[in-house]
Amino acid sequence: MKCAACKHDMVKKGGEIDLRIGGKLYLVRNVFYEECPSCGEKVLLPEISEILFKKIKNKEFVEQMINVPVLDGTYC
């Protein structure tokens, strides 16, 4: 698969990705995806996206508190 952003070849990987859906941030662990080594674009296979969206719709997830570093970019 070619990257839609920069046209480089994507590499199959597994691990964590974050999804922003409806104003909420979801961390997805242990998932397979493709990533562009050039620009960092990540893409899920359609079948995996469908499964994840169904799980989110049906609230089939565990909520955990994690610390996320937050930067203020207004002074850049």
LOLO-274687 format. One record per residue: residue number from 1; residue in three letters; z, y, x negated of N, C-alpha, C, CB in turn. Coordinates in Angstrom, 3 decimals, m for minus. Glycine has a CB too. Example, Ala and Ser with C-alpha at 12.3 -4.5 7.8 and 13.67 -1.06 7.14 Angstrom:
(1, 'ALA', (7.800, m5.690, m13.190), (7.800, m4.500, m12.300), (7.800, m3.300, m13.200), (9.046, m4.473, m11.308))
(2, 'SER', (7.080, m2.250, m12.850), (7.140, m1.060, m13.670), (7.870, 0.030, m12.900), (5.725, m0.598, m14.084))
end
This chain:
(1, 'MET', (0.000, m1.171, m0.852), (0.000, 0.000, 0.000), (0.000, 1.240, m0.902), (1.231, m0.005, 0.972))
(2, 'LYS', (m0.712, 2.246, m0.484), (m0.771, 3.523, m1.199), (0.191, 4.516, m0.555), (m2.218, 4.089, m1.204))
(3, 'CYS', (0.777, 5.365, m1.366), (1.683, 6.399, m0.885), (0.888, 7.434, m0.086), (2.437, 7.072, m2.069))
(4, 'ALA', (1.373, 7.756, 1.090), (0.703, 8.754, 1.923), (0.831, 10.156, 1.333), (1.277, 8.732, 3.336))
(5, 'ALA', (1.888, 10.392, 0.547), (2.118, 11.717, m0.004), (1.304, 11.994, m1.262), (3.571, 11.888, m0.304))
(6, 'CYS', (1.229, 10.988, m2.180), (0.582, 11.268, m3.467), (m0.471, 10.234, m3.869), (1.625, 11.348, m4.542))
(7, 'LYS', (m0.692, 9.237, m3.038), (m1.747, 8.223, m3.227), (m1.490, 7.220, m4.356), (m3.043, 8.912, m3.492))
(8, 'HIS', (m0.290, 7.181, m4.930), (0.034, 6.170, m5.936), (0.355, 4.849, m5.246), (1.225, 6.629, m6.819))
(9, 'ASP', (0.339, 3.757, m6.009), (0.686, 2.446, m5.466), (2.187, 2.366, m5.206), (0.246, 1.322, m6.428))
(10, 'MET', (2.554, 1.850, m4.038), (3.948, 1.660, m3.666), (4.460, 0.364, m4.292), (4.113, 1.634, m2.119))
(11, 'VAL', (5.776, 0.297, m4.498), (6.437, m0.865, m5.083), (7.430, m1.403, m4.058), (7.153, m0.501, m6.436))
(12, 'LYS', (7.426, m2.735, m3.859), (8.376, m3.343, m2.924), (9.758, m3.360, m3.559), (7.933, m4.785, m2.531))
(13, 'LYS', (10.757, m2.960, m2.751), (12.133, m2.886, m3.217), (13.069, m3.333, m2.113), (12.481, m1.462, m3.680))
(14, 'GLY', (14.307, m3.491, m2.460), (15.354, m3.789, m1.497), (16.598, m3.021, m1.876), (15.641, m5.303, m1.428))
(15, 'GLY', (17.384, m2.650, m0.890), (18.609, m1.902, m1.169), (19.003, m1.045, 0.014), (18.435, m1.031, m2.408))
(16, 'GLU', (19.400, 0.198, m0.264), (19.853, 1.134, 0.764), (18.829, 2.234, 0.984), (21.203, 1.741, 0.381))
(17, 'ILE', (18.717, 2.650, 2.223), (17.942, 3.842, 2.561), (18.727, 4.623, 3.604), (16.507, 3.471, 3.086))
(18, 'ASP', (18.408, 5.901, 3.735), (19.025, 6.683, 4.801), (17.947, 7.088, 5.792), (19.758, 7.933, 4.233))
(19, 'LEU', (18.337, 7.082, 7.054), (17.448, 7.483, 8.145), (18.101, 8.633, 8.892), (17.146, 6.287, 9.109))
(20, 'ARG', (17.330, 9.623, 9.233), (17.814, 10.720, 10.065), (17.079, 10.634, 11.395), (17.594, 12.121, 9.373))
(21, 'ILE', (17.839, 10.314, 12.443), (17.257, 10.110, 13.769), (18.102, 10.876, 14.778), (17.180, 8.585, 14.137))
(22, 'GLY', (17.455, 11.736, 15.531), (18.162, 12.485, 16.573), (19.332, 13.296, 16.045), (18.653, 11.544, 17.629))
(23, 'GLY', (19.191, 13.849, 14.848), (20.247, 14.671, 14.283), (21.392, 13.893, 13.651), (20.787, 15.545, 15.330))
(24, 'LYS', (21.303, 12.569, 13.626), (22.346, 11.750, 13.015), (21.802, 11.095, 11.756), (22.864, 10.680, 14.005))
(25, 'LEU', (22.689, 10.874, 10.802), (22.349, 10.209, 9.562), (22.836, 8.769, 9.629), (22.959, 10.948, 8.346))
(26, 'TYR', (21.927, 7.825, 9.371), (22.255, 6.408, 9.343), (21.983, 5.879, 7.940), (21.438, 5.616, 10.411))
(27, 'LEU', (22.927, 5.140, 7.391), (22.742, 4.475, 6.111), (22.423, 3.017, 6.406), (24.013, 4.615, 5.191))
(28, 'VAL', (21.293, 2.549, 5.908), (20.876, 1.169, 6.137), (20.995, 0.415, 4.819), (19.415, 1.097, 6.702))
(29, 'ARG', (21.822, m0.605, 4.817), (22.039, m1.401, 3.608), (21.272, m2.713, 3.706), (23.547, m1.671, 3.390))
(30, 'ASN', (20.956, m3.279, 2.552), (20.312, m4.598, 2.465), (19.011, m4.654, 3.253), (21.259, m5.680, 2.969))
(31, 'VAL', (18.130, m3.708, 3.003), (16.858, m3.641, 3.718), (15.717, m3.620, 2.701), (16.801, m2.386, 4.644))
(32, 'PHE', (14.592, m4.214, 3.086), (13.402, m4.177, 2.237), (12.526, m3.008, 2.652), (12.613, m5.508, 2.323))
(33, 'TYR', (11.952, m2.334, 1.665), (11.098, m1.178, 1.893), (10.126, m1.058, 0.735), (11.935, 0.119, 2.055))
(34, 'GLU', (9.189, m0.136, 0.850), (8.288, 0.169, m0.254), (8.573, 1.587, m0.713), (6.790, 0.000, 0.162))
(35, 'GLU', (8.547, 1.781, m2.046), (8.866, 3.088, m2.621), (7.796, 3.486, m3.626), (10.258, 3.070, m3.292))
(36, 'CYS', (7.463, 4.757, m3.633), (6.494, 5.285, m4.590), (7.235, 5.642, m5.885), (5.742, 6.536, m4.003))
(37, 'PRO', (6.845, 5.037, m7.007), (7.511, 5.359, m8.261), (7.185, 6.771, m8.757), (7.125, 4.347, m9.315))
(38, 'SER', (6.155, 7.380, m8.209), (5.745, 8.715, m8.641), (6.529, 9.817, m7.923), (4.254, 8.902, m8.401))
(39, 'CYS', (6.575, 9.746, m6.586), (7.204, 10.843, m5.832), (8.485, 10.439, m5.090), (6.218, 11.393, m4.839))
(40, 'GLY', (8.795, 9.135, m5.037), (10.029, 8.689, m4.394), (9.934, 8.451, m2.895), (11.082, 9.678, m4.643))
(41, 'GLU', (8.775, 8.635, m2.306), (8.578, 8.377, m0.871), (8.949, 6.931, m0.565), (7.103, 8.667, m0.442))
(42, 'LYS', (9.699, 6.723, 0.538), (10.100, 5.372, 0.955), (9.512, 5.085, 2.325), (11.654, 5.223, 0.982))
(43, 'VAL', (9.022, 3.851, 2.496), (8.385, 3.456, 3.749), (8.909, 2.086, 4.173), (6.837, 3.433, 3.603))
(44, 'LEU', (9.298, 1.984, 5.440), (9.690, 0.705, 6.012), (8.483, 0.037, 6.646), (10.814, 0.887, 7.047))
(45, 'LEU', (8.472, m1.291, 6.629), (7.444, m2.009, 7.367), (7.665, m1.765, 8.858), (7.469, m3.538, 7.033))
(46, 'PRO', (6.601, m1.726, 9.661), (6.756, m1.460, 11.098), (7.718, m2.428, 11.788), (5.408, m1.528, 11.778))
(47, 'GLU', (7.688, m3.703, 11.391), (8.573, m4.695, 12.018), (10.044, m4.365, 11.740), (8.240, m6.117, 11.504))
(48, 'ILE', (10.330, m3.924, 10.522), (11.700, m3.579, 10.162), (12.130, m2.306, 10.890), (11.832, m3.399, 8.635))
(49, 'SER', (11.239, m1.323, 10.973), (11.543, m0.093, 11.716), (11.885, m0.402, 13.165), (10.359, 0.883, 11.654))
(50, 'GLU', (11.109, m1.283, 13.779), (11.338, m1.647, 15.181), (12.719, m2.277, 15.356), (10.243, m2.619, 15.674))
(51, 'ILE', (13.090, m3.175, 14.457), (14.398, m3.823, 14.523), (15.513, m2.787, 14.373), (14.522, m4.909, 13.430))
(52, 'LEU', (15.370, m1.891, 13.395), (16.400, m0.886, 13.163), (16.544, 0.075, 14.334), (16.092, m0.112, 11.905))
(53, 'PHE', (15.438, 0.524, 14.909), (15.503, 1.432, 16.050), (16.153, 0.753, 17.257), (14.098, 1.929, 16.416))
(54, 'LYS', (15.887, m0.545, 17.455), (16.536, m1.285, 18.548), (18.040, m1.368, 18.310), (15.937, m2.709, 18.679))
(55, 'LYS', (18.436, m1.636, 17.058), (19.868, m1.712, 16.742), (20.546, m0.365, 16.982), (20.078, m2.158, 15.280))
(56, 'ILE', (19.890, 0.719, 16.614), (20.460, 2.043, 16.839), (20.552, 2.329, 18.339), (19.614, 3.127, 16.132))
(57, 'LYS', (19.498, 2.025, 19.079), (19.492, 2.258, 20.529), (20.613, 1.475, 21.220), (18.128, 1.863, 21.127))
(58, 'ASN', (20.827, 0.225, 20.778), (21.845, m0.640, 21.382), (23.216, m0.483, 20.736), (21.412, m2.081, 21.292))
(59, 'LYS', (23.341, 0.471, 19.830), (24.595, 0.753, 19.124), (25.136, m0.492, 18.418), (25.643, 1.292, 20.104))
(60, 'GLU', (24.231, m1.229, 17.786), (24.603, m2.419, 17.033), (24.796, m2.048, 15.568), (23.529, m3.529, 17.184))
(61, 'PHE', (25.798, m1.216, 15.313), (26.099, m0.804, 13.955), (27.596, m0.554, 13.833), (25.292, 0.459, 13.564))
(62, 'VAL', (28.067, m0.496, 12.618), (29.470, m0.221, 12.323), (29.549, 1.195, 11.778), (30.069, m1.263, 11.305))
(63, 'GLU', (30.479, 1.977, 12.298), (30.664, 3.323, 11.775), (31.697, 3.279, 10.673), (31.089, 4.308, 12.888))
(64, 'GLN', (31.347, 3.882, 9.535), (32.247, 3.966, 8.396), (32.283, 5.399, 7.902), (31.812, 3.002, 7.266))
(65, 'MET', (33.373, 5.775, 7.324), (33.486, 7.095, 6.716), (33.126, 6.960, 5.247), (34.922, 7.694, 6.896))
(66, 'ILE', (32.200, 7.791, 4.775), (31.844, 7.814, 3.363), (31.856, 9.260, 2.890), (30.451, 7.153, 3.116))
(67, 'ASN', (32.128, 9.452, 1.633), (32.100, 10.796, 1.052), (30.692, 11.096, 0.574), (33.119, 10.929, m0.117))
(68, 'VAL', (30.177, 12.228, 0.999), (28.833, 12.649, 0.626), (28.929, 14.009, m0.052), (27.888, 12.704, 1.868))
(69, 'PRO', (28.438, 14.135, m1.284), (28.441, 15.449, m1.927), (27.559, 16.427, m1.150), (27.957, 15.338, m3.390))
(70, 'VAL', (28.052, 17.617, m0.914), (27.325, 18.640, m0.164), (27.190, 19.862, m1.046), (28.044, 18.992, 1.177))
(71, 'LEU', (25.956, 20.351, m1.201), (25.692, 21.530, m2.013), (25.293, 22.690, m1.126), (24.599, 21.247, m3.049))
(72, 'ASP', (25.656, 23.889, m1.530), (25.265, 25.094, m0.826), (24.109, 25.718, m1.592), (26.462, 26.092, m0.681))
(73, 'GLY', (22.925, 25.718, m1.028), (21.748, 26.218, m1.718), (21.430, 27.675, m1.465), (20.592, 25.411, m1.341))
(74, 'THR', (22.329, 28.403, m0.773), (22.034, 29.788, m0.436), (22.083, 30.722, m1.646), (22.999, 30.268, 0.610))
(75, 'TYR', (22.645, 30.249, m2.749), (22.770, 31.107, m3.933), (21.731, 30.810, m5.001), (24.141, 30.960, m4.527))
(76, 'CYS', (20.781, 29.965, m4.684), (19.734, 29.606, m5.665), (18.641, 30.651, m5.679), (19.131, 28.221, m5.348))
end
